[in-house]
Amino acid sequence: MPSIRIWTLESDNDAKAVKCLANKLKEYLKLETMSIDTTGRLKPPVRLKDAIRNLLEDEDCVILIIDRDGPIAHHERLQQPNSLINQIKQIVDDRDFADKVFLVEAIQELEAWLLIDCLGIFCYYATKRAQFRENCRSKVSANRPFKRLADRYQKGNTENIVEAEQGGRGAKEYLTEFSERVLRELNPNLTQRNIDREKYQETRSPEVAEHIDINKETLRRNNSLKKLGDVIAQFQ
């Protein structure tokens, strides 16, 4: 059985969310005989190359995932010789790791992967209410205001949710705003304090990922997530 390790070098929360999405990709691509596991944040003083070499003793490949923010921040990282992205590129280009180590950048952060399915994100919040716990997608789709809100926020290409300037509004902020609108739509009487408590935060990403539907249409909305599926499929 092929064994793949996905390493989300920057976040333990991302590791849990990516494992969920990777298993959905595996199911969609019909890659039944495959083991996928994840590792979270890189913790110094661990040397990345040594850690990867150790992982490859048990795994068929290692996929390294990092967030790729807007173009300004990305450019600055590339100018730093010892930045994480440059360390990874050196390893990927090393002939010793050819066809064994891959880089997948989550363009506009992991949230852009979640945003391929705004209806699923809506259902994450809706299923917290008893009347939506069964057949949630059908119920939300049948509710005109709910469906209209999900459609309004659904981007055709979620990699295009780009910060205008460093520290500006990107996919994370976009998803947070959408979650606030969803909460108000589900319960117009919610106080701002409750909305602030329940709106999207990075720690919620693994739970949100469970509601994301990966299919031909949704996967077309993010090429970097599709790339993850393409890399995984090589080892079937």
KANORNOR-V306273 format. One record per residue. RES is the residue in one small letter. PHI is phi as a letter, one per 30 degrees, with the letter a starting at -180 (NA if undefined). PSI is psi in whole degrees, -180 to 180 (NA if undefined). BURIAL is b if it has 16 or more other C-alpha atoms within 10 Angstrom, else e. Layout:
res:RES phi:PHI psi:PSI burial:BURIAL
res:RES phi:PHI psi:PSI burial:BURIAL
//
This chain:
res:m phi:NA psi:125 burial:e
res:p phi:d psi:142 burial:e
res:s phi:b psi:124 burial:b
res:i phi:b psi:136 burial:b
res:r phi:c psi:124 burial:b
res:i phi:c psi:125 burial:b
res:w phi:c psi:108 burial:b
res:t phi:c psi:95 burial:b
res:l phi:d psi:-19 burial:b
res:e phi:c psi:-9 burial:b
res:s phi:a psi:132 burial:b
res:d phi:d psi:-36 burial:b
res:n phi:d psi:-42 burial:b
res:d phi:d psi:-37 burial:b
res:a phi:e psi:-44 burial:b
res:k phi:d psi:-43 burial:b
res:a phi:d psi:-42 burial:b
res:v phi:d psi:-36 burial:b
res:k phi:d psi:-42 burial:b
res:c phi:d psi:-48 burial:b
res:l phi:d psi:-38 burial:b
res:a phi:d psi:-39 burial:b
res:n phi:d psi:-32 burial:b
res:k phi:d psi:-39 burial:b
res:l phi:d psi:-43 burial:b
res:k phi:e psi:-42 burial:b
res:e phi:d psi:-45 burial:e
res:y phi:d psi:-40 burial:e
res:l phi:d psi:1 burial:b
res:k phi:h psi:49 burial:e
res:l phi:c psi:65 burial:b
res:e phi:d psi:-43 burial:e
res:t phi:d psi:72 burial:e
res:m phi:a psi:138 burial:b
res:s phi:c psi:127 burial:e
res:i phi:b psi:127 burial:b
res:d phi:b psi:164 burial:b
res:t phi:b psi:156 burial:b
res:t phi:b psi:144 burial:b
res:g phi:c psi:-149 burial:b
res:r phi:e psi:137 burial:e
res:l phi:d psi:124 burial:b
res:k phi:c psi:112 burial:e
res:p phi:e psi:150 burial:e
res:p phi:c psi:27 burial:e
res:v phi:d psi:130 burial:e
res:r phi:d psi:126 burial:e
res:l phi:e psi:-48 burial:b
res:k phi:d psi:-43 burial:e
res:d phi:d psi:-41 burial:e
res:a phi:d psi:-41 burial:e
res:i phi:d psi:-42 burial:b
res:r phi:e psi:-40 burial:e
res:n phi:d psi:-41 burial:e
res:l phi:d psi:-37 burial:e
res:l phi:d psi:-8 burial:b
res:e phi:d psi:-25 burial:e
res:d phi:c psi:-15 burial:e
res:e phi:c psi:151 burial:b
res:d phi:d psi:-30 burial:b
res:c phi:a psi:160 burial:b
res:v phi:b psi:126 burial:b
res:i phi:c psi:119 burial:b
res:l phi:c psi:128 burial:b
res:i phi:b psi:127 burial:b
res:i phi:b psi:155 burial:b
res:d phi:d psi:141 burial:b
res:r phi:c psi:108 burial:b
res:d phi:d psi:-159 burial:b
res:g phi:d psi:170 burial:b
res:p phi:d psi:-32 burial:b
res:i phi:d psi:-51 burial:e
res:a phi:d psi:-39 burial:e
res:h phi:d psi:-43 burial:e
res:h phi:d psi:-42 burial:e
res:e phi:d psi:-40 burial:e
res:r phi:d psi:-38 burial:b
res:l phi:d psi:-24 burial:e
res:q phi:d psi:-10 burial:e
res:q phi:c psi:112 burial:e
res:p phi:e psi:-36 burial:e
res:n phi:c psi:18 burial:e
res:s phi:d psi:159 burial:e
res:l phi:e psi:-42 burial:e
res:i phi:d psi:-39 burial:b
res:n phi:d psi:-35 burial:e
res:q phi:d psi:-44 burial:e
res:i phi:d psi:-43 burial:b
res:k phi:d psi:-37 burial:e
res:q phi:d psi:-40 burial:e
res:i phi:d psi:-45 burial:b
res:v phi:d psi:-34 burial:b
res:d phi:d psi:-9 burial:e
res:d phi:d psi:126 burial:e
res:r phi:d psi:-25 burial:e
res:d phi:d psi:-23 burial:e
res:f phi:c psi:12 burial:b
res:a phi:e psi:132 burial:e
res:d phi:i psi:18 burial:e
res:k phi:b psi:-27 burial:b
res:v phi:b psi:132 burial:b
res:f phi:b psi:148 burial:b
res:l phi:c psi:130 burial:b
res:v phi:b psi:116 burial:b
res:e phi:c psi:127 burial:b
res:a phi:d psi:97 burial:b
res:i phi:d psi:126 burial:b
res:q phi:i psi:29 burial:b
res:e phi:i psi:168 burial:b
res:l phi:e psi:-33 burial:b
res:e phi:e psi:-30 burial:b
res:a phi:d psi:-28 burial:b
res:w phi:d psi:-40 burial:b
res:l phi:d psi:-34 burial:b
res:l phi:d psi:2 burial:b
res:i phi:d psi:-16 burial:b
res:d phi:b psi:81 burial:b
res:c phi:d psi:-29 burial:b
res:l phi:d psi:-39 burial:b
res:g phi:d psi:-40 burial:b
res:i phi:d psi:-41 burial:b
res:f phi:e psi:-43 burial:b
res:c phi:d psi:-30 burial:b
res:y phi:e psi:-44 burial:b
res:y phi:d psi:-38 burial:b
res:a phi:d psi:-38 burial:b
res:t phi:d psi:-7 burial:b
res:k phi:d psi:-8 burial:e
res:r phi:c psi:134 burial:e
res:a phi:e psi:-39 burial:e
res:q phi:d psi:-12 burial:e
res:f phi:c psi:5 burial:b
res:r phi:d psi:-22 burial:e
res:e phi:c psi:138 burial:e
res:n phi:h psi:44 burial:e
res:c phi:d psi:-46 burial:b
res:r phi:d psi:-40 burial:b
res:s phi:d psi:-42 burial:e
res:k phi:d psi:-42 burial:b
res:v phi:d psi:-41 burial:b
res:s phi:d psi:-32 burial:e
res:a phi:d psi:-14 burial:e
res:n phi:c psi:112 burial:e
res:r phi:e psi:-48 burial:e
res:p phi:d psi:-39 burial:e
res:f phi:d psi:-48 burial:b
res:k phi:d psi:-39 burial:b
res:r phi:d psi:-40 burial:e
res:l phi:d psi:-45 burial:b
res:a phi:d psi:-42 burial:b
res:d phi:d psi:-36 burial:e
res:r phi:d psi:-37 burial:e
res:y phi:d psi:-12 burial:b
res:q phi:d psi:117 burial:b
res:k phi:c psi:146 burial:b
res:g phi:d psi:-30 burial:e
res:n phi:b psi:106 burial:b
res:t phi:d psi:-10 burial:b
res:e phi:d psi:-12 burial:b
res:n phi:c psi:5 burial:b
res:i phi:d psi:86 burial:b
res:v phi:c psi:139 burial:b
res:e phi:d psi:134 burial:b
res:a phi:d psi:-30 burial:e
res:e phi:b psi:162 burial:e
res:q phi:e psi:130 burial:e
res:g phi:i psi:5 burial:e
res:g phi:d psi:-164 burial:e
res:r phi:d psi:118 burial:e
res:g phi:b psi:-158 burial:b
res:a phi:d psi:-38 burial:b
res:k phi:d psi:-45 burial:b
res:e phi:d psi:-37 burial:b
res:y phi:d psi:-45 burial:b
res:l phi:d psi:-39 burial:b
res:t phi:d psi:-45 burial:b
res:e phi:d psi:-45 burial:e
res:f phi:d psi:-43 burial:b
res:s phi:d psi:-37 burial:b
res:e phi:d psi:-42 burial:b
res:r phi:d psi:-39 burial:b
res:v phi:d psi:-45 burial:b
res:l phi:d psi:-41 burial:b
res:r phi:d psi:-35 burial:e
res:e phi:d psi:-40 burial:b
res:l phi:d psi:-34 burial:b
res:n phi:a psi:95 burial:e
res:p phi:d psi:-15 burial:e
res:n phi:c psi:1 burial:e
res:l phi:d psi:138 burial:e
res:t phi:d psi:160 burial:e
res:q phi:d psi:-34 burial:e
res:r phi:d psi:-43 burial:e
res:n phi:d psi:-40 burial:e
res:i phi:d psi:-44 burial:b
res:d phi:d psi:-33 burial:e
res:r phi:d psi:-35 burial:e
res:e phi:c psi:-15 burial:e
res:k phi:d psi:168 burial:b
res:y phi:d psi:135 burial:b
res:q phi:b psi:160 burial:e
res:e phi:e psi:-34 burial:e
res:t phi:d psi:-17 burial:e
res:r phi:d psi:-8 burial:e
res:s phi:e psi:-40 burial:b
res:p phi:d psi:-37 burial:b
res:e phi:d psi:-39 burial:e
res:v phi:d psi:-41 burial:b
res:a phi:e psi:-32 burial:b
res:e phi:d psi:-23 burial:b
res:h phi:c psi:-2 burial:b
res:i phi:d psi:131 burial:b
res:d phi:c psi:121 burial:b
res:i phi:c psi:117 burial:b
res:n phi:b psi:-175 burial:e
res:k phi:e psi:-42 burial:e
res:e phi:d psi:-48 burial:e
res:t phi:d psi:-38 burial:b
res:l phi:d psi:-27 burial:b
res:r phi:d psi:-14 burial:b
res:r phi:d psi:-4 burial:b
res:n phi:a psi:109 burial:b
res:n phi:d psi:-31 burial:b
res:s phi:d psi:-34 burial:b
res:l phi:d psi:-38 burial:b
res:k phi:d psi:-38 burial:b
res:k phi:d psi:-40 burial:b
res:l phi:e psi:-45 burial:b
res:g phi:d psi:-39 burial:b
res:d phi:d psi:-40 burial:e
res:v phi:d psi:-46 burial:b
res:i phi:e psi:-43 burial:b
res:a phi:d psi:-23 burial:e
res:q phi:d psi:-23 burial:e
res:f phi:c psi:15 burial:b
res:q phi:d psi:NA burial:e
//
